[in-house]
C-alpha cells in the first residue's frame, strides 16, 4: 500500500461520513483506489457540506493540515494538488479557504486562489 492510499483510508476512518465516497469510488474504479480521484471527490463533497456543517469541514481541514505538515512529498502533493488546487478561487471558495491552516493556506496562496489583498 502506498502512503497516499494509506492516507485516504485514514481520512475515511477519521471521517466516517466519507465512507460512501470511498465505496462509490471503489465501485467506479473496479476496486482500485486512485488517491487523487478520491481526493477530488472529497474536495467537491466538502464544498457541498461547508455551509451546513462548517465545524466538521473545519475538523477535516485541520486533519489535512496535520497530515500535510507531517507528510513527505508524496502526501504534500496529494493534499496540495488533489484537494487545495481543486478549491474554487475567492470569493466562491472562501467558505473552505478561510478554514485552511497556515501551511495549506500558503499552498492556496501560491496557487493564486486568493485575491492579492487576501493572501495574508
Phi and psi restraints in degrees (value plus and minus 20) as a CYANA .aco file:
   2 UNK   PHI     -99.6   -59.6
   2 UNK   PSI     144.7   184.7
   3 UNK   PHI     -80.7   -40.7
   3 UNK   PSI     -57.9   -17.9
   4 UNK   PHI     -88.5   -48.5
   4 UNK   PSI     -60.1   -20.1
   5 UNK   PHI     -83.8   -43.8
   5 UNK   PSI     -62.8   -22.8
   6 UNK   PHI     -80.4   -40.4
   6 UNK   PSI     -62.9   -22.9
   7 UNK   PHI     -79.3   -39.3
   7 UNK   PSI     -63.7   -23.7
   8 UNK   PHI     -85.0   -45.0
   8 UNK   PSI     -59.9   -19.9
   9 UNK   PHI     -87.6   -47.6
   9 UNK   PSI     -56.5   -16.5
  10 UNK   PHI     -88.7   -48.7
  10 UNK   PSI     -58.2   -18.2
  11 UNK   PHI     -88.3   -48.3
  11 UNK   PSI     -56.4   -16.4
  12 UNK   PHI     -88.7   -48.7
  12 UNK   PSI     -56.1   -16.1
  13 UNK   PHI     -85.7   -45.7
  13 UNK   PSI     -60.5   -20.5
  14 UNK   PHI     -93.7   -53.7
  14 UNK   PSI     -46.7    -6.7
  15 UNK   PHI    -149.5  -109.5
  15 UNK   PSI      62.0   102.0
  16 UNK   PHI     -77.0   -37.0
  16 UNK   PSI     -42.7    -2.7
  17 UNK   PHI     -86.0   -46.0
  17 UNK   PSI     -32.3     7.7
  18 UNK   PHI    -106.3   -66.3
  18 UNK   PSI     -29.6    10.4
  19 UNK   PHI     -75.7   -35.7
  19 UNK   PSI     -62.3   -22.3
  20 UNK   PHI     -79.5   -39.5
  20 UNK   PSI     -53.7   -13.7
  21 UNK   PHI     -84.4   -44.4
  21 UNK   PSI     -63.8   -23.8
  22 UNK   PHI     -83.8   -43.8
  22 UNK   PSI     -64.5   -24.5
  23 UNK   PHI     -80.7   -40.7
  23 UNK   PSI     -67.0   -27.0
  24 UNK   PHI     -83.4   -43.4
  24 UNK   PSI     -61.4   -21.4
  25 UNK   PHI     -79.7   -39.7
  25 UNK   PSI     -68.7   -28.7
  26 UNK   PHI     -83.8   -43.8
  26 UNK   PSI     -57.4   -17.4
  27 UNK   PHI     -83.2   -43.2
  27 UNK   PSI     -66.2   -26.2
  28 UNK   PHI     -86.1   -46.1
  28 UNK   PSI     -51.6   -11.6
  29 UNK   PHI    -121.4   -81.4
  29 UNK   PSI      -1.2    38.8
  30 UNK   PHI      33.0    73.0
  30 UNK   PSI      22.2    62.2
  31 UNK   PHI      69.0   109.0
  31 UNK   PSI     -25.4    14.6
  32 UNK   PHI    -110.4   -70.4
  32 UNK   PSI     112.8   152.8
  33 UNK   PHI    -110.3   -70.3
  33 UNK   PSI      95.6   135.6
  34 UNK   PHI    -131.3   -91.3
  34 UNK   PSI      76.5   116.5
  35 UNK   PHI     -73.6   -33.6
  35 UNK   PSI     -61.9   -21.9
  36 UNK   PHI     -86.7   -46.7
  36 UNK   PSI     -57.9   -17.9
  37 UNK   PHI     -87.8   -47.8
  37 UNK   PSI     -62.2   -22.2
  38 UNK   PHI     -86.1   -46.1
  38 UNK   PSI     -58.6   -18.6
  39 UNK   PHI     -82.5   -42.5
  39 UNK   PSI     -59.9   -19.9
  40 UNK   PHI     -83.9   -43.9
  40 UNK   PSI     -57.1   -17.1
  41 UNK   PHI     -82.9   -42.9
  41 UNK   PSI     -60.9   -20.9
  42 UNK   PHI     -85.5   -45.5
  42 UNK   PSI     -58.5   -18.5
  43 UNK   PHI     -82.4   -42.4
  43 UNK   PSI     -68.1   -28.1
  44 UNK   PHI     -82.3   -42.3
  44 UNK   PSI     -61.2   -21.2
  45 UNK   PHI     -80.4   -40.4
  45 UNK   PSI     -62.9   -22.9
  46 UNK   PHI     -79.4   -39.4
  46 UNK   PSI     -60.6   -20.6
  47 UNK   PHI     -80.7   -40.7
  47 UNK   PSI     -58.7   -18.7
  48 UNK   PHI     -94.9   -54.9
  48 UNK   PSI     -41.8    -1.8
  49 UNK   PHI    -118.2   -78.2
  49 UNK   PSI     -40.9    -0.9
  50 UNK   PHI     -82.9   -42.9
  50 UNK   PSI     -56.4   -16.4
  51 UNK   PHI     -86.4   -46.4
  51 UNK   PSI     -65.4   -25.4
  52 UNK   PHI    -110.6   -70.6
  52 UNK   PSI     -31.2     8.8
  53 UNK   PHI    -164.4  -124.4
  53 UNK   PSI      28.4    68.4
  54 UNK   PHI     -78.6   -38.6
  54 UNK   PSI     -55.5   -15.5
  55 UNK   PHI     -82.2   -42.2
  55 UNK   PSI     -64.2   -24.2
  56 UNK   PHI     -89.8   -49.8
  56 UNK   PSI     -58.0   -18.0
  57 UNK   PHI     -87.9   -47.9
  57 UNK   PSI     -54.8   -14.8
  58 UNK   PHI     -81.4   -41.4
  58 UNK   PSI     -61.7   -21.7
  59 UNK   PHI     -82.7   -42.7
  59 UNK   PSI     -59.6   -19.6
  60 UNK   PHI     -84.8   -44.8
  60 UNK   PSI     -61.0   -21.0
  61 UNK   PHI     -85.5   -45.5
  61 UNK   PSI     -56.8   -16.8
  62 UNK   PHI     -85.7   -45.7
  62 UNK   PSI     -60.5   -20.5
  63 UNK   PHI     -81.5   -41.5
  63 UNK   PSI     -66.3   -26.3
  64 UNK   PHI     -84.3   -44.3
  64 UNK   PSI     -59.5   -19.5
  65 UNK   PHI     -79.7   -39.7
  65 UNK   PSI     -65.7   -25.7
  66 UNK   PHI     -85.3   -45.3
  66 UNK   PSI     -62.3   -22.3
  67 UNK   PHI     -85.1   -45.1
  67 UNK   PSI     -59.2   -19.2
  68 UNK   PHI     -83.6   -43.6
  68 UNK   PSI     -67.2   -27.2
  69 UNK   PHI     -81.9   -41.9
  69 UNK   PSI     -58.9   -18.9
  70 UNK   PHI    -108.8   -68.8
  70 UNK   PSI     -34.9     5.1
  71 UNK   PHI    -104.9   -64.9
  71 UNK   PSI     141.3   181.3
  72 UNK   PHI    -100.0   -60.0
  72 UNK   PSI    -194.0  -154.0
  73 UNK   PHI     -79.2   -39.2
  73 UNK   PSI     -57.5   -17.5
  74 UNK   PHI     -81.2   -41.2
  74 UNK   PSI     -64.7   -24.7
  75 UNK   PHI     -88.7   -48.7
  75 UNK   PSI     -64.6   -24.6
  76 UNK   PHI     -78.0   -38.0
  76 UNK   PSI     -61.6   -21.6
  77 UNK   PHI     -86.0   -46.0
  77 UNK   PSI     -63.4   -23.4
  78 UNK   PHI     -80.2   -40.2
  78 UNK   PSI     -67.5   -27.5
  79 UNK   PHI     -91.4   -51.4
  79 UNK   PSI     -63.5   -23.5
  80 UNK   PHI     -85.8   -45.8
  80 UNK   PSI     -69.1   -29.1
  81 UNK   PHI    -104.6   -64.6
  81 UNK   PSI     -63.0   -23.0
  82 UNK   PHI     -93.8   -53.8
  82 UNK   PSI     -48.8    -8.8
  83 UNK   PHI    -134.2   -94.2
  83 UNK   PSI     -83.4   -43.4
  84 UNK   PHI     -80.8   -40.8
  84 UNK   PSI     -66.2   -26.2
  85 UNK   PHI     -83.6   -43.6
  85 UNK   PSI     -42.7    -2.7
  86 UNK   PHI    -100.2   -60.2
  86 UNK   PSI     -35.0     5.0
  87 UNK   PHI     -85.5   -45.5
  87 UNK   PSI     125.2   165.2
  88 UNK   PHI     -87.3   -47.3
  88 UNK   PSI     132.2   172.2
  89 UNK   PHI     -84.8   -44.8
  89 UNK   PSI     140.6   180.6
  90 UNK   PHI     -85.0   -45.0
  90 UNK   PSI     123.2   163.2
  91 UNK   PHI    -108.2   -68.2
  91 UNK   PSI     -35.1     4.9
  92 UNK   PHI     -76.4   -36.4
  92 UNK   PSI     -60.6   -20.6
  93 UNK   PHI    -104.1   -64.1
  93 UNK   PSI     -22.5    17.5
  94 UNK   PHI     -72.6   -32.6
  94 UNK   PSI     -59.9   -19.9
  95 UNK   PHI     -76.5   -36.5
  95 UNK   PSI     -54.5   -14.5
  96 UNK   PHI    -114.0   -74.0
  96 UNK   PSI     -60.0   -20.0
  97 UNK   PHI     -75.2   -35.2
  97 UNK   PSI     -57.0   -17.0
  98 UNK   PHI     -93.2   -53.2
  98 UNK   PSI     -33.3     6.7
  99 UNK   PHI    -111.4   -71.4
  99 UNK   PSI     -28.9    11.1
 100 UNK   PHI     -88.0   -48.0
 100 UNK   PSI     123.3   163.3
 101 UNK   PHI     -94.9   -54.9
 101 UNK   PSI     156.7   196.7
 102 UNK   PHI     -80.4   -40.4
 102 UNK   PSI     -60.7   -20.7
 103 UNK   PHI     -91.3   -51.3
 103 UNK   PSI     -61.9   -21.9
 104 UNK   PHI     -92.1   -52.1
 104 UNK   PSI     -50.6   -10.6
 105 UNK   PHI     -84.2   -44.2
 105 UNK   PSI     -58.8   -18.8
 106 UNK   PHI     -84.6   -44.6
 106 UNK   PSI     -60.3   -20.3
 107 UNK   PHI     -80.4   -40.4
 107 UNK   PSI     -66.8   -26.8
 108 UNK   PHI     -81.4   -41.4
 108 UNK   PSI     -60.3   -20.3
 109 UNK   PHI     -84.3   -44.3
 109 UNK   PSI     -64.7   -24.7
 110 UNK   PHI     -81.1   -41.1
 110 UNK   PSI     -48.8    -8.8
 111 UNK   PHI    -105.6   -65.6
 111 UNK   PSI     -21.0    19.0
 112 UNK   PHI      56.5    96.5
 112 UNK   PSI       7.1    47.1
 113 UNK   PHI     -99.5   -59.5
 113 UNK   PSI     -33.1     6.9
 114 UNK   PHI    -128.3   -88.3
 114 UNK   PSI     133.9   173.9
 115 UNK   PHI     -93.3   -53.3
 115 UNK   PSI     136.7   176.7
 116 UNK   PHI     -71.1   -31.1
 116 UNK   PSI     -57.3   -17.3
 117 UNK   PHI     -90.5   -50.5
 117 UNK   PSI     -40.5    -0.5
 118 UNK   PHI    -119.0   -79.0
 118 UNK   PSI     -19.9    20.1
 119 UNK   PHI     -88.9   -48.9
 119 UNK   PSI     -42.6    -2.6
